[in-house]
Structure formats: structure tokens, C-alpha cells
Amino acid sequence: MAAMSIIIYLYFLFSSLYIGLSMGVSPLVSVSFGAKNVERLRELMGLALKVTLVGSLMTYLSILGFGDAIITLFTAGRADVTKLATEGMAIMSLAFLVSGFNILMFRTLHRVEQW
């Protein structure tokens, strides 16, 4: 139970990066969409998708490389919980490869009322 709590906490912590990006780009997308400025809209979305791709890969690789060190901050030296949470986080880290795009596209489509 403790290992799953740590995994979920870290998932939401890292997901906040994508939520922040999508909230930051939303007003710009909304204005461009309202003005029917397709060129600017494509430019903004292209940049946001590139940043999301790089962020997703960095998050994924960071978790694979430093996941055990991050999890150790929460386990207070309990090796059994650290091992279980590290194994679970390795599986959960795959979600970061797609969740950034999911969050970005949902917020964007919501902002322009196309969902």
C-alpha cells in the first residue's frame, strides 16, 4: 500500500509539469483559434508538442535512471517498500510517454470547445 501511494504521488507530481504547460499555452491557442490565425495556431501547437515530447522522454528516462533515489526520499530506509515502489514506478513510467500528449490535447481541445 505504501509503495502504491508513493508511485501515485510521484505520478501526479510529474504530471503537473504537463498540466502547467497546457495551462500556459491554452490562452495563446484560444486567441489564435478565435482570430482564425491558423499559421500561429500550428506554430504554437508544434512547439507545445515538441516540448511535451522532450519532457515526456526526460521524465521517462529520469525515472528509469534515478527512480530508486527519488523513491528512497519517501521510504525512510525501508528496503522492501523501496524495491516494490521502484519496480512499480518502472512500469508506471511508461505512462509518461503518452500522458503528456493526452493532457495537452485535452486542454487544447477543451479551450477551443472542440471536444
N, C-alpha and C positions, 0 to 999 in steps of 0.2 A: 504494500500500500504506500509506503514512504517513497519507494523508487518511482512509482507512477506519479505521485504528487510532484516530485522533482522534475520528471520529464514534461509534465503538463505545464508546470511553472516556466520552465525554460522555453517550451514551445511558444507560449504566449509572450514571453519576453522578446524572443527573436521575431515573432510575428509583428510586434509593434513597430519594427523598422518599416515593414511594408505598408502598414496602416498609415504611418506618418508620411511616407512617400505618396500614397494615393490621396491622402487628405491635402497635401501640399500642391499636387498637380490638378486636383479637381476644379478649383476656381478658374484656372487658366484654360482648362479643357472646356468648361462650361461657357466662358466668354467667347472662345474661338468657335464653339459649336453654334452659339446664338448668333454670332456675326457671319456665320457660314464661311468662315475662313478655313477652308479645307487644308490648304498648304500648312498653315500654322498648327492645325489640329494634328496632322500627320507628323509634323516635326516634334511636337510635344509628346505624342504617344510613342513615337520611335525612341526618343530619349528616355522616357519613363520605362519602356520595355527593356532597353539596354541596361539601365541602372538596376532594374529588377533582376535581370538575368545575372549580372555581375554580383549583386547582393545575394541572390539565391545560391550561386556557386560558392561564394565566400563563406556563407553561413554553413552550407553543407560540409565544405572542407574543414572549416574551423571546428565543427562538432566532431568530425571524424578524427581530427588531429589533436584537439585539446578537450574533447568531451569529458574524459575522465578527470582532468584537472578542474574543469568547471563544476562538475558534479561533486567532487570532493569538498567544495566550499559549503555544500548543503548537508553532507552526511556525517560530519563530526567524527571522522575516523572509522566509521562502521564499514568494514570491507565488504560484507555481504550485500548491503544496500548499494554501495558504490558499484560493485560488479553488476548487479541486476539493472541498475539505472543506466550504466554505461552501455550495456547490451541493448537495452530498450531504446536508448537515445540514438544508437547507430541505426536502428530500424526507423525510428521517427524522423531522423534527419532526411530521409528520402522525401518526406512530405514538403520540405522546404524548396525542393526543386520545382514544385508546381504551385504551392500555396501563395507565393508572392504574386504570380500572374493572376491567380484566382482573385485575390484581394484587390489588386489594381484594376482588373477588368470589371469587377462588380461595382466598385466605387465609381469608375468612369461611366459605365452604362447607367448607373443609378443617377448620377449627376446630370446626364443629358436625357434622362427619362426614356431610355430605350430598352428597358428590361421589362 
